[in-house]
Amino acid sequence: MMAVRKESRQHIQEEGLWFPERQQQAVRDDLQALSQAQDALCQALAQVQIATADKADELGERIEAWHREQENREAMKAARP
């Protein structure tokens, strides 16, 4: 009976089903990959936020310019006899 258990355990270890060192390394590798992906996502999010702020500034400037143009047109219309 003991020989069967030993063979089963050896088979499991050789097949990688129970290899704590390999499993721990795989978990570490997965965690490192997740950490790198998280860093990349954070960098991408920061770039999106910067781009959004830039576009908002640009849009704000365009709106202000449009309002100035409207005011100038109204002033010109009012100045005409």
C-alpha positions, 0 to 999 in steps of 0.5 A, a space after each residue: 500500500 505504501 508503494 502505491 502512495 509513493 508512486 502516486 505522489 511521485 507521478 503528481 509531482 512529476 506532472 506538476 500537479 503538486 509542486 509547491 515551488 513551481 506553484 509559488 513561482 507561478 503565483 509570483 510571476 502572475 502577481 508581477 505581471 498584474 502589477 506591470 499591467 496595473 502600472 501600464 493602466 495607470 500611465 495610460 489613465 494619466 495620459 488620458 487625463 492630461 489629454 482630456 484637460 488639454 482638450 477642455 482648455 482648448 474648448 474653453 478657449 474656443 468658446 471664449 473666442 466665439 463669445 467675443 466674436 458674438 459680442 463684436 458682431 452685436 456691437 457692430 450691428 448696434 453701431 450701424 445707423 
